[in-house]
Amino acid sequence: MAQDQTNEKDQVLIARNNETGETGAVKGLKQDGTPDMAPSKSAKLSDLVVFNIHKNPLEAFLSNFVRQCKNPSMFSFFKVDADNVNCVGQVVEDALKDPEANKAMLSEAKVEVKATNRNSHAIDESRIDWQGLKDRWGIDRETLEKSGDLKEMLYNRKSRLVTITPTFAGEKYSLEARLSFREDANGNIKVVPHFIRKEPNLDQEFNGVKFTDEDKQNLRTTGNLGRLADVVDKETGEVIPSFISIDRQTNEILSVPAKSVFVKDTIGQTKLDMGEINTLKSGKAIPDKEITDRNGKKYTVTLQVSADR
């Protein structure tokens, strides 16, 4: 039952609820972040989440799961090749009826979930020098907490536009910016202000990416590049396939690695097929898509992955 550990082959997940013993092939995530499962033996591959290192990285799904599920440690995951899911998936499910007795066999397929606590991704607030931030930028913790921006920032996201009052050359200024936390080389947590720019500089190379005329048009009209680009990590030199977008509030150019983005197969009550999911993962848009929300209301929207998160 050994699985292809190179992850080059399409794979699916078998999940087990460690409290109830329920098992099944993973169709996606429910609204509460827990796995939506179907019996492996009868599941249609088109209904399952199919993982591939190039198209739909497993790590992105697991990261999304950890963020959304209140108790991630309640579940265990096991991967099987997609083309054998009805056969091998059922074998795994049968083995999971007694996981301790079948531990050696299951270990080959088990997926380790690196974080088992939602707060493990959060910045440790005790490391933040709030008085220093107030003195330098005029940033008040209580104000950020009341607005909900503090929670976003502690989970490595940006605040909404806020007013800060930095002092330069002895003179205090009132400026608008989005804020985020970053750890410096010494392990200190610093605030990074993302100031409003008049317009994005699309003529300048962005982390190794030179924008074509079509790229510039896409970014100006939709805010998104419309394709995956090879972004170069400034520190390591690693080339990383990424989504590129414009922050609509500040006009800052942003990127996010494709491997960290998990595209859900369901939006509201609307199921996306694999063709649509792959379109989104390539950076392209799906225009005029009718979506039914959880309350049954229908909308016609354009779907596209954005790096502005």
ABEGO torsion letter per residue (X at the ends): XBBBAAGABBBBBBBBBAAAGBBEBBAEBBAAGBBBBBBAAABBAAABBBBBAAABBAAAAAAAAAAABABAAABBBBBBBAAAAAAAAAAAAAAAABAAAAAAAAAAABBBBABABAAAABBBAAABBAAAAAAAAGBBAAAAAAAGAAAAAAAGBBBBBBBBBBBBGGBBBBBBBBBBBBBBAAGBBBBBBBBBBABBBAABBBGGBBBBAAAAAAAAAAGBAGBBBBBBBAAAGBBBBBBBBBBAAAGBBBBBBAAABBBBABBEABBBBAAAAAAAAAGBBBBGBBBBBAAGBBBBBBBBBBABX
